Each structure stands twice: as C-alpha cells, then as structure tokens.
Amino acid sequence: METLSENKCFGGTQGVYRHSSKACQCDMTFAVFLPEEAASGPVPVLWYLSGLTCTHENAMVKAGAQAWAAEAGIALIFPDTSPRGEGVCDDEAYDLGQGAGFYVNATQDPWAPHFQMWDYISAELPSVIAENFNIDMSRQSITGHSMGGHGALTLALRHSGHYASVSAFAPICNPTQSDWGRKQLGAYLGQDEATWAKHDATCLMREKGATCPILIDTGTSDQFYDLLGTAAFASAVAEQKAAASVRLQDGYDHSYFFVSTFMPDHIEFHANALLGKSA
C-alpha cells in the first residue's frame, strides 16, 4: 500500500492511499479518515460509497463528514466507484464503465476482467483496511449517495449481521425498474433479469427484510427522483415492518449541498448503532 497524502483534520488524519487490487486487476485509490482516538486504540468505522462519476475524493471533500465523525470517534472510508486506468474498459456514457461500477461483480465481457466491485468493497478492501489501520472491523456501518446508496443498501441487506446500521442519501432503491439500473445490470450481469434481483434493494427487502436499522433521506426537488424508486422501497419496508426511516426532505436536490445538510443526522444514526450513544 502506498500513501499518497495525509493531512491533519479535526484532530485526526485524512489520508489517501493506493494499492494493487487482485479483485479489480488494477491499482485502486481510497481515502480513510481516522479520528484522534485511533492513536490509542481501534475505532469503529463508517463506509461511504459514492455515486456515478465520483472518485474517492468527492465525498471526502464535499460531504462534510469528518467533523461529525471526529466528534463521535468514528473512522470513515471513502472507496473509489470503479476500477480505473489504462487497459480498463470504459464507455462514452457517464453512467457505464469507469466511475460507474454499480457495486456488482461483472460477469459479461468486456467488463468482467476488472469490474468486480462487489468483491472489492465487501472483501478485499476491508482486508487491506484491517491490516493497515487501527480500526475495529467488528464494528462497521455503511452509507452512500445515489449509486453508492444502492451499494450500501444491497451490501447491508445481503450481509445480514455484518453492518450495525445502513443509511443512504437519495439512493437508487429499485434499479431493476429504472434506467439507472437496467442499463448497467444488463451490461455487467447479462440479460437474464433473474440475476439482477440480488442487486436491487427493493427486491431484497421484499424477500428477506432487514436485520439492521435503516435511514434514508431523499429530496423532494431531486432532479433524478423518478429514477430512484424511493416509493417502491418504502412500500417494501412497510410490507416487512422493517426498522427503517425513509424521509423526504422538502426542496432538496441530488447534490452534495443536500448530502452535507443531513450528514450530521446520519453520523448520529450510525454512532447510536456503533457506540450505543449519540454523537
């Protein structure tokens, strides 16, 4: 693992790192915020998965999470959204290929050799984190924005008991029924739609419910609202009587202005689950 930068931040350290990924067959970059408590012992961690076109940097710079994580004594991890680099397949469209990995393991050419983001986020990167940082991997929660919210929800719903809590900002909740999903799932997984359901939070909620608390915020002025499937997920939550709060925030859009506004609520939500107390 290579250290690209480290800066003091709210008493802790915000770092950016690069490593060679076996899952994605390329170098991958990620960011980690460690609160000052990590200097004296392992701390719990909140994963933040970003959306379409993003790298590790967008949320690290724009989400405003470090101040609240520092107050709670929680580490943050900001992975990249896809494999990158020369030799990694891409597409001219913004919503496919590099920057749009959709947190799945691609089975179709030309994507399969590199686009193994499910394994990367759920297995390989956690192993790298455990080996190199003072983080308590028995206390993990996960959040994300848009495509990253989709990733956070599906990871938490499929890995029962692994995450203490899951939240999402304007997540893609029902990708099998959305243009933000059908295109990508078809390209990465093939045209057999039966294989898509395990990457659809609404389908997963209807099938098995949830074992950890869920918080979702979506803006009523989100310019992509019709692509998100918020109502479908809320209906599935009601059917399962799951411990989930799906909130519509009046006048907010899809931007990081929205994300940063409600970040304190989400950090507090995860702190309650990870630490048993408010941030």
VEXKOL-118718 format. One record per residue (C-alpha): chain; x, y, z; residue in three letters; residue number from 0. Coordinates in nm, 4 decimals, padded with zeros to 6 digits. Layout:
BEGIN
A;X;Y;Z;Ala;NUM $
...
This chain:
BEGIN
A;00.0000;00.0000;00.0000;Met;0 $
A;00.1248;00.3459;-00.0946;Glu;1 $
A;00.0459;00.6651;00.0968;Thr;2 $
A;-00.0451;00.9454;-00.1444;Leu;3 $
A;-00.1252;01.2125;00.1142;Ser;4 $
A;-00.2018;01.2609;00.4830;Glu;5 $
A;-00.3392;01.5790;00.6391;Asn;6 $
A;-00.4396;01.6664;00.9927;Lys;7 $
A;-00.8166;01.7059;01.0030;Cys;8 $
A;-01.0398;01.7788;01.3057;Phe;9 $
A;-00.7731;01.6412;01.5384;Gly;10 $
A;-00.7351;01.3238;01.3348;Gly;11 $
A;-00.5861;01.2334;00.9974;Thr;12 $
A;-00.7358;01.2390;00.6490;Gln;13 $
A;-00.5299;01.0162;00.4228;Gly;14 $
A;-00.5394;00.8985;00.0624;Val;15 $
A;-00.3851;00.5641;-00.0309;Tyr;16 $
A;-00.3291;00.3383;-00.3304;Arg;17 $
A;-00.2896;-00.0372;-00.3533;His;18 $
A;-00.2826;-00.3117;-00.6123;Ser;19 $
A;-00.6221;-00.4824;-00.6259;Ser;20 $
A;-00.6450;-00.8517;-00.7068;Lys;21 $
A;-01.0226;-00.8286;-00.7435;Ala;22 $
A;-01.0156;-00.5427;-00.9948;Cys;23 $
A;-00.6776;-00.6243;-01.1517;Gln;24 $
A;-00.5561;-00.2649;-01.1313;Cys;25 $
A;-00.4377;-00.0047;-00.8832;Asp;26 $
A;-00.7199;00.1304;-00.6667;Met;27 $
A;-00.7247;00.4532;-00.4669;Thr;28 $
A;-00.9199;00.5058;-00.1450;Phe;29 $
A;-00.9358;00.7559;00.1408;Ala;30 $
A;-00.9506;00.6999;00.5169;Val;31 $
A;-01.0297;00.9463;00.7947;Phe;32 $
A;-00.9028;00.8401;01.1364;Leu;33 $
A;-01.0226;01.0332;01.4439;Pro;34 $
A;-00.7654;01.1127;01.7109;Glu;35 $
A;-00.8930;00.8201;01.9226;Glu;36 $
A;-00.7346;00.5833;01.6696;Ala;37 $
A;-00.3939;00.6803;01.8075;Ala;38 $
A;-00.4728;00.4918;02.1275;Ser;39 $
A;-00.6909;00.2032;02.0119;Gly;40 $
A;-00.9135;00.0589;01.7393;Pro;41 $
A;-01.2169;00.2694;01.6454;Val;42 $
A;-01.5443;00.1760;01.4717;Pro;43 $
A;-01.5857;00.2616;01.1059;Val;44 $
A;-01.8423;00.4026;00.8648;Leu;45 $
A;-01.8065;00.3218;00.4950;Trp;46 $
A;-01.9198;00.5862;00.2449;Tyr;47 $
A;-01.9927;00.4663;-00.1097;Leu;48 $
A;-02.0113;00.7379;-00.3739;Ser;49 $
A;-02.2295;00.7826;-00.6800;Gly;50 $
A;-02.1961;00.7930;-01.0571;Leu;51 $
A;-01.8883;00.9747;-01.1968;Thr;52 $
A;-01.7346;01.0094;-00.8495;Cys;53 $
A;-01.3950;00.9040;-00.7184;Thr;54 $
A;-01.2873;00.8667;-00.3547;His;55 $
A;-01.2366;01.2434;-00.3484;Glu;56 $
A;-01.5891;01.3807;-00.3959;Asn;57 $
A;-01.7339;01.2835;-00.0594;Ala;58 $
A;-01.4007;01.3260;00.1168;Met;59 $
A;-01.4021;01.6934;00.0165;Val;60 $
A;-01.7732;01.7802;-00.0123;Lys;61 $
A;-01.9784;01.5683;00.2297;Ala;62 $
A;-01.8635;01.7383;00.5488;Gly;63 $
A;-01.8476;01.4067;00.7313;Ala;64 $
A;-01.5117;01.4382;00.9068;Gln;65 $
A;-01.6183;01.6941;01.1677;Ala;66 $
A;-01.9085;01.4806;01.2845;Trp;67 $
A;-01.7107;01.1559;01.2659;Ala;68 $
A;-01.4345;01.3154;01.4736;Ala;69 $
A;-01.6879;01.4180;01.7364;Glu;70 $
A;-01.8207;01.0622;01.7505;Ala;71 $
A;-01.4777;00.8951;01.7370;Gly;72 $
A;-01.5611;00.7040;01.4182;Ile;73 $
A;-01.3350;00.6346;01.1192;Ala;74 $
A;-01.4539;00.6953;00.7621;Leu;75 $
A;-01.3615;00.5046;00.4472;Ile;76 $
A;-01.4169;00.6525;00.1001;Phe;77 $
A;-01.3529;00.3912;-00.1732;Pro;78 $
A;-01.3460;00.4623;-00.5450;Asp;79 $
A;-01.6554;00.3769;-00.7503;Thr;80 $
A;-01.4881;00.1568;-01.0118;Ser;81 $
A;-01.1597;00.0216;-01.1433;Pro;82 $
A;-00.9610;00.2735;-01.3468;Arg;83 $
A;-00.6552;00.3124;-01.5629;Gly;84 $
A;-00.5104;00.2152;-01.8953;Glu;85 $
A;-00.6415;-00.1208;-02.0060;Gly;86 $
A;-00.9614;-00.0911;-01.8003;Val;87 $
A;-01.2686;-00.0927;-02.0226;Cys;88 $
A;-01.4787;00.2236;-02.0363;Asp;89 $
A;-01.7823;00.3667;-02.2124;Asp;90 $
A;-01.8568;00.7094;-02.3566;Glu;91 $
A;-02.1673;00.7403;-02.1369;Ala;92 $
A;-02.1236;00.8820;-01.7859;Tyr;93 $
A;-02.3319;00.6045;-01.6307;Asp;94 $
A;-02.1396;00.2985;-01.7502;Leu;95 $
A;-01.7791;00.1894;-01.7113;Gly;96 $
A;-01.5200;00.3869;-01.5183;Gln;97 $
A;-01.6880;00.5864;-01.2423;Gly;98 $
A;-01.9981;00.3673;-01.2667;Ala;99 $
A;-01.9104;00.0251;-01.1275;Gly;100 $
A;-02.2545;-00.0117;-00.9644;Phe;101 $
A;-02.1077;-00.2279;-00.6852;Tyr;102 $
A;-02.1565;-00.5589;-00.8673;Val;103 $
A;-01.9280;-00.8364;-00.9927;Asn;104 $
A;-01.9469;-00.8170;-01.3714;Ala;105 $
A;-01.9872;-01.1495;-01.5491;Thr;106 $
A;-02.0030;-01.0141;-01.9042;Gln;107 $
A;-01.7292;-00.9085;-02.1437;Asp;108 $
A;-01.5657;-00.6639;-02.1724;Pro;109 $
A;-01.6350;-00.5719;-01.8082;Trp;110 $
A;-01.5672;-00.8962;-01.6222;Ala;111 $
A;-01.1845;-00.8806;-01.6011;Pro;112 $
A;-01.1833;-00.5614;-01.3907;His;113 $
A;-01.5324;-00.4696;-01.2696;Phe;114 $
A;-01.5508;-00.6828;-00.9551;Gln;115 $
A;-01.6643;-00.4071;-00.7219;Met;116 $
A;-01.8848;-00.6264;-00.5009;Trp;117 $
A;-01.5882;-00.8409;-00.4015;Asp;118 $
A;-01.3647;-00.5366;-00.3760;Tyr;119 $
A;-01.5906;-00.3500;-00.1325;Ile;120 $
A;-01.7140;-00.6494;00.0667;Ser;121 $
A;-01.3900;-00.8478;00.0976;Ala;122 $
A;-01.0655;-00.7155;-00.0475;Glu;123 $
A;-01.0656;-00.3544;00.0715;Leu;124 $
A;-01.1818;-00.4492;00.4245;Pro;125 $
A;-00.8827;-00.6837;00.4419;Ser;126 $
A;-00.6497;-00.4002;00.3399;Val;127 $
A;-00.8093;-00.1721;00.5992;Ile;128 $
A;-00.7783;-00.4317;00.8764;Ala;129 $
A;-00.4096;-00.4869;00.8014;Glu;130 $
A;-00.3074;-00.1220;00.7829;Asn;131 $
A;-00.5288;00.0907;01.0080;Phe;132 $
A;-00.6293;00.0979;01.3742;Asn;133 $
A;-00.9932;00.0160;01.3008;Ile;134 $
A;-01.2245;-00.2242;01.4838;Asp;135 $
A;-01.3648;-00.4325;01.1983;Met;136 $
A;-01.6204;-00.5908;01.4319;Ser;137 $
A;-01.7993;-00.2532;01.4407;Arg;138 $
A;-01.8845;-00.1433;01.0869;Gln;139 $
A;-02.1683;00.0598;00.9387;Ser;140 $
A;-02.2242;00.1749;00.5816;Ile;141 $
A;-02.3769;00.4674;00.3940;Thr;142 $
A;-02.3733;00.6051;00.0414;Gly;143 $
A;-02.5151;00.8519;-00.2081;His;144 $
A;-02.7173;00.7704;-00.5216;Ser;145 $
A;-02.5422;00.4708;-00.6850;Met;146 $
A;-02.3455;00.4449;-00.3609;Gly;147 $
A;-02.6698;00.4353;-00.1648;Gly;148 $
A;-02.7723;00.1431;-00.3836;His;149 $
A;-02.4436;-00.0270;-00.2991;Gly;150 $
A;-02.4760;00.0412;00.0729;Ala;151 $
A;-02.8312;-00.0923;00.0915;Leu;152 $
A;-02.7637;-00.4087;-00.1078;Thr;153 $
A;-02.4461;-00.4885;00.0845;Leu;154 $
A;-02.6217;-00.4448;00.4184;Ala;155 $
A;-02.9338;-00.6368;00.3167;Leu;156 $
A;-02.7364;-00.9318;00.1798;Arg;157 $
A;-02.4735;-00.9447;00.4555;His;158 $
A;-02.7037;-00.9999;00.7493;Ser;159 $
A;-02.5420;-00.9034;01.0786;Gly;160 $
A;-02.2272;-00.7619;00.9201;His;161 $
A;-02.3161;-00.3933;00.9490;Tyr;162 $
A;-02.4545;-00.2336;01.2641;Ala;163 $
A;-02.6584;00.0126;01.0553;Ser;164 $
A;-02.7077;00.1354;00.6996;Val;165 $
A;-02.8120;00.4724;00.5639;Ser;166 $
A;-02.8338;00.6351;00.2240;Ala;167 $
A;-02.8718;00.9738;00.0596;Phe;168 $
A;-03.1030;00.9671;-00.2447;Ala;169 $
A;-03.0253;00.6005;-00.3145;Pro;170 $
A;-03.1167;00.4097;-00.6288;Ile;171 $
A;-03.3577;00.1771;-00.4481;Cys;172 $
A;-03.5165;-00.0189;-00.7324;Asn;173 $
A;-03.2626;-00.0419;-01.0168;Pro;174 $
A;-03.4311;-00.3357;-01.1909;Thr;175 $
A;-03.7167;-00.0960;-01.2717;Gln;176 $
A;-03.5079;00.2128;-01.3525;Ser;177 $
A;-03.2938;00.3456;-01.6355;Asp;178 $
A;-03.0371;00.3908;-01.3585;Trp;179 $
A;-03.0024;00.0165;-01.3217;Gly;180 $
A;-03.1439;-00.1762;-01.6137;Arg;181 $
A;-02.8739;-00.0464;-01.8459;Lys;182 $
A;-02.5907;-00.1175;-01.6018;Gln;183 $
A;-02.7175;-00.4514;-01.4708;Leu;184 $
A;-02.7748;-00.5697;-01.8268;Gly;185 $
A;-02.4257;-00.4667;-01.9342;Ala;186 $
A;-02.2441;-00.6084;-01.6319;Tyr;187 $
A;-02.4567;-00.9146;-01.5492;Leu;188 $
A;-02.6234;-01.0040;-01.8796;Gly;189 $
A;-02.9834;-01.0010;-01.9941;Gln;190 $
A;-03.1134;-01.2707;-01.7568;Asp;191 $
A;-03.3081;-01.0426;-01.5246;Glu;192 $
A;-03.3321;-01.3170;-01.2633;Ala;193 $
A;-02.9683;-01.2400;-01.1792;Thr;194 $
A;-03.0428;-00.8731;-01.1178;Trp;195 $
A;-03.2705;-00.9033;-00.8131;Ala;196 $
A;-02.9879;-00.9659;-00.5655;Lys;197 $
A;-02.8594;-00.6187;-00.6554;His;198 $
A;-03.1942;-00.4448;-00.6036;Asp;199 $
A;-03.2640;-00.3145;-00.2518;Ala;200 $
A;-03.6410;-00.3215;-00.3015;Thr;201 $
A;-03.6348;-00.6850;-00.4166;Cys;202 $
A;-03.4079;-00.7792;-00.1266;Leu;203 $
A;-03.6290;-00.6006;00.1255;Met;204 $
A;-03.9392;-00.7774;-00.0061;Arg;205 $
A;-03.7614;-01.1133;00.0043;Glu;206 $
A;-03.5951;-01.1071;00.3442;Lys;207 $
A;-03.6462;-00.7777;00.5266;Gly;208 $
A;-03.3600;-00.6182;00.7177;Ala;209 $
A;-03.1573;-00.7115;01.0243;Thr;210 $
A;-03.0124;-00.3661;01.0958;Cys;211 $
A;-03.1697;-00.0191;01.1237;Pro;212 $
A;-03.2018;00.1848;00.8034;Ile;213 $
A;-03.2156;00.5611;00.7443;Leu;214 $
A;-03.2840;00.7112;00.4009;Ile;215 $
A;-03.3100;01.0776;00.3039;Asp;216 $
A;-03.4209;01.1921;-00.0417;Thr;217 $
A;-03.5024;01.5454;-00.1538;Gly;218 $
A;-03.8425;01.6357;-00.2967;Thr;219 $
A;-03.6675;01.8503;-00.5599;Ser;220 $
A;-03.4228;01.5770;-00.6584;Asp;221 $
A;-03.3821;01.6115;-01.0348;Gln;222 $
A;-03.3411;01.2330;-01.0594;Phe;223 $
A;-03.6284;01.1419;-00.8274;Tyr;224 $
A;-03.8133;00.9321;-01.0867;Asp;225 $
A;-03.5040;00.7131;-01.1306;Leu;226 $
A;-03.4579;00.6337;-00.7608;Leu;227 $
A;-03.7548;00.4097;-00.6742;Gly;228 $
A;-03.7995;00.5616;-00.3283;Thr;229 $
A;-04.1714;00.4845;-00.3094;Ala;230 $
A;-04.1190;00.1213;-00.4082;Ala;231 $
A;-03.8609;00.0738;-00.1339;Phe;232 $
A;-04.0814;00.2465;00.1236;Ala;233 $
A;-04.3649;00.0114;00.0285;Ser;234 $
A;-04.1381;-00.2912;00.0734;Ala;235 $
A;-04.0291;-00.1581;00.4134;Val;236 $
A;-04.3933;-00.1304;00.5185;Ala;237 $
A;-04.4672;-00.4843;00.3966;Glu;238 $
A;-04.1789;-00.6236;00.6022;Gln;239 $
A;-04.2370;-00.3944;00.9021;Lys;240 $
A;-03.8638;-00.3242;00.8900;Ala;241 $
A;-03.6847;-00.0872;01.1266;Ala;242 $
A;-03.6379;00.1783;00.8605;Ala;243 $
A;-03.6973;00.5503;00.8294;Ser;244 $
A;-03.7497;00.6817;00.4745;Val;245 $
A;-03.7642;01.0616;00.4830;Arg;246 $
A;-03.8495;01.3096;00.2081;Leu;247 $
A;-03.6704;01.6404;00.2617;Gln;248 $
A;-03.8620;01.9376;00.1248;Asp;249 $
A;-03.6897;02.1320;-00.1522;Gly;250 $
A;-03.3571;01.9470;-00.1523;Tyr;251 $
A;-03.1979;01.8184;-00.4729;Asp;252 $
A;-02.9432;01.5447;-00.5542;His;253 $
A;-02.6289;01.7466;-00.4834;Ser;254 $
A;-02.3678;01.7448;-00.2093;Tyr;255 $
A;-02.5387;02.0524;-00.0639;Phe;256 $
A;-02.8172;01.8080;00.0238;Phe;257 $
A;-02.5773;01.5380;00.1452;Val;258 $
A;-02.3810;01.7743;00.3696;Ser;259 $
A;-02.7016;01.9174;00.5191;Thr;260 $
A;-02.8146;01.5811;00.6532;Phe;261 $
A;-02.4737;01.4291;00.7213;Met;262 $
A;-02.4931;01.5148;01.0961;Pro;263 $
A;-02.8169;01.3149;01.1243;Asp;264 $
A;-02.6594;01.0174;00.9512;His;265 $
A;-02.3420;01.0216;01.1605;Ile;266 $
A;-02.5531;01.0371;01.4764;Glu;267 $
A;-02.7673;00.7494;01.3488;Phe;268 $
A;-02.4590;00.5337;01.2916;His;269 $
A;-02.2972;00.6413;01.6189;Ala;270 $
A;-02.6057;00.5171;01.8026;Asn;271 $
A;-02.5622;00.1767;01.6391;Ala;272 $
A;-02.1830;00.1565;01.6635;Leu;273 $
A;-02.1311;00.3096;02.0063;Leu;274 $
A;-02.4681;00.2808;02.1729;Gly;275 $
A;-02.4861;00.6566;02.2218;Lys;276 $
A;-02.5433;00.9763;02.0296;Ser;277 $
A;-02.2602;01.1561;01.8549;Ala;278 $
